[in-house]
Each structure stands twice: as structure tokens, then as C-alpha cells.
Amino acid sequence: MNLNEQLIIAVDFDGTIVEDAYPNIGKPMLFAFETLKMLQNKGHRLILWTYRHGSKLDDAVNFCKEHGISFYAVNKSYPEEVFNHSSSRKIHADVFIDDRNIGGFPGWGEIYQMITNTKPQVEEKKKGFFKLFK
């Protein structure tokens, strides 16, 4: 993977961005939104690629927006794409992130490292008052 190029990254929702609770929305997966934001800040395009449709899809898109993520496209390769039965439903993406991968879901920290070949920057926590005296 050329780390200087902007990638198109397709991301599943249930079991990947949030814990799988379909048709409801589960709790966010640890570091999911933080990682997605860092990837967007590096210029990568994110596509939401999910089984959801209709109002359940709208719920997922709105949940992500509430957590600071707006997608380049949703269930399509680019925003203007119109589905017709003459083209494949497989979307064009450089990377697919899904909990159904062979080997399972590795976690968002490892995904970030695989895509960027770097470790995520983690803010150093301030020491508590009593820790100053140790």
C-alpha cells in the first residue's frame, strides 16, 4: 500500500463501527470513531458499506454523524452513483474493513497501524493530584 496515496476505505457498520445489535444500534467499538476521524484527517475517503437499508440505514448514518463521521458515500462507490441492474453491486474500494474478515476483526488500533504503517498518537493523560507525590 502506498502510504502517500489517498485510499478509498469501505467500512461495515454492525460489528465493526458499533457492537452488533442489529436491528438496533450497538455501543461504539473501542476507538472506532477516533480511528475513522484520524483516517479522514489523513485524506482517506470513507464509504459506509453495510447490509442496512431504509430507515435502519438512515439510523446508522445519523449515528455516525452524531459521532463526527460523515461518509464520502453510503452503500455505493461514489455519491452520485445510481444503482441499476446492469452494474455490479460490489463497490470500488482499496480497503474493506469488516468484522466478518477471515481471522475476525483485529481492532481499530491495529487497523490504523496497518493502513498508515504508524502507531496512533495517544494523548498523554494528566497525572492526578495524588500521583504527583509518588
C-alpha positions, 0 to 999 in steps of 0.5 A: 500500500502506498502510504502517500496515496489517498485510499478509498476505505469501505467500512461495515457498520454492525460489528465493526463501527458499533457492537452488533445489535442489529436491528438496533444500534450497538455501543461504539467499538473501542476507538472506532470513531477516533480511528475513522476521524484520524483516517479522514484527517489523513485524506482517506475517503470513507464509504459506509458499506453495510447490509442496512437499508431504509430507515435502519440505514438512515439510523446508522448514518445519523449515528455516525454523524452524531459521532463526527463521521460523515461518509464520502458515500453510503452503500455505493462507490461514489455519491452520485452513483445510481444503482441499476441492474446492469452494474455490479453491486460490489463497490470500488474500494482499496480497503474493506474493513469488516468484522466478518474478515477471515481471522475476525476483526483485529481492532481499530488500533491495529487497523490504523497501524496497518493502513498508515504503517504508524502507531496512533498518537495517544494523548498523554493523560494528566497525572492526578493530584495524588500521583504527583507525590509518588 
